[in-house]
Structures are given as C-alpha cells and as structure tokens.
Amino acid sequence: MHKRTKVMLGAAMVSLFLVACGNSAESNNKSSVTLGLNTEVASLDSLKAQDPNSFDVQATMISGLYKMNAKDEVVPDVAKGMPKKSKNNTVYTINLRHNAKWSNGASVTADDFVYAWKRGAEPATKSNYAYILQTVLKNGEKIATGKMDADKLGVKATSKYQLQVTLEKPTPYFTSLLTFNPYFPQNRKFVTKQGKKYATSPSTMIYNGPFKLKTYSQGATSVTLTKNKKYVGSTKTKLKTLNFKVIKSTSTGLNEFTARSWI
C-alpha cells in the first residue's frame, strides 16, 4: 500500500473511532478515552508533519473540506456539498458551510484554504508533503522550482464561502486528496501572528474540529485533548477528553490494554 494511502486511512480511522467512542462512552457512562501511539507526535502543523501519528492527532482537531465515512466514501465536512467540476475536469468549485467556526470564534472561510495551500506549496515552508499540492494544482511545479510565486497557485476564493480550484490536469482522485491533512485549512491572521511558534502548544493553535488541545509540547509522551465547544459539524462524540499516550513497547502496550477498560 502506498505510504500516502496508509496515512489517509489512518486519519479516516481516527474519525470513525471518535464516532464509535461516542456511542460506547454513552452506554458505559464514560467521558474519556486513551489511545496508544508508537512514537511521539512530531508536529501539529498540518503542513509540517509527515508521520501517521501526527496526522491522526491533527484529524481530531482540524476539519477539512471533506472526510472519509465508514464506507470509505468521500463526504462533505466543511464543504457544503460535493464539488462542481468543469467539462474538462480541471476546475472545481466548492461551496463551504457558513456555520463552521474556529475555536477563537472566527468563521472558517475559503481564504483559510487558499492561505494554507499556498503556504504548503511555497518551498520556504519546507512542507514534507508539499508535492501533493505542487504536482496537482495549476502552477505548482513551477512554484516548487522557484520559477513562479506561490501566490499563482491554482486556488482562489471567489467569495467568502466559495473556493475555486484549478488543476494542472484532470486528476480523478483529487476529491479524495482533499480529505488529507496538507489540504486542511489554516487561519492566515492567527498563523501569521504565531510565526514559528504556530502549533507548538495549546495556546499557539486554533481548531475547527471536534477536539482542541489541553496539553501538548513537541516530543512529549502524551497529548490531552478536550471537547471543542465551538465545533459545528457532522462528527458526533460524547467524549469530553481524548488522550494519546506514546507506548513504544508492544508488551507495555498489551499490559496497558488489559489494565484499562477503554471502550
């Protein structure tokens, strides 16, 4: 299986797990769940991470345009519906829900996606998955080689809640790519203000997904998240707290599993 596919499936599994835990937590009267990770979370910046664990944790906190459902189907998340495609399948028009919010109260807008994608394609950002943007979106390869400015990337906001994406060539799996973390939104004003500190601690990150950070530092062996009260979306969970714990030893993991009643 391709590495990219594995990462995407990992993020999808976390989303499905949240729904499942919501139902189980209600029946068992539990409000907290702990999940094991085999390595530390390297980064919570959706453009800087490259490991599945980081992507999985990010997927609990950030909602993209689309997500995968229990049947491995692409369904709308922040998007209001499926994309409208041009006749040659190179231009996608995507409308956004008007009620999606960041945890600081700001609306999630088309510009949040435009900013994130251009930031990801910009070589100076040093995004580990920049090629997923650069090889698909119009002008991406020229941007990658420094022949064109990132502002020329094939994406623009045609209104506050409408996104227009132009591809270099027809890409049948493009809608599936939109569920992947490098295509997640980022709030320009907030990220710019935080600079290099962005997504390195709970206070230097904002969220539009079901959970938000309570405790986290780079290299830490545990991450704690709490329910994001500003979240508006289709992912349902009864959990109030979600914990990720780094357990590198398989024997330790087994002991932890048998000692806990997680679900």
Buried (B, 14 or more C-beta within 10 A) or exposed (E): EEEBEEBBBBBBBBBBBBBBBBEBBEEEEBEBBBBBBEEBBBBBBBBBBBBBBBBBBBBBBBBBBBBBBEEEEBBBBBBBEBBEBEEEEBBBEBBBBEEBBBBEEBBBBBBBBBBBBBBBBBEEBEBBBBBBBBBBBBBBBBBBEEEBEBEBBBBBBEEEBBBBBBBBEEBEEBBBBBBBBBBBBBBBBBBEEBEEEBBBBBEBBBBBBBBBBEEBEEEEEBBBBBBBEBBBBBBEBBBBBBBBBBBEEEEEBEEBEEEEEBE
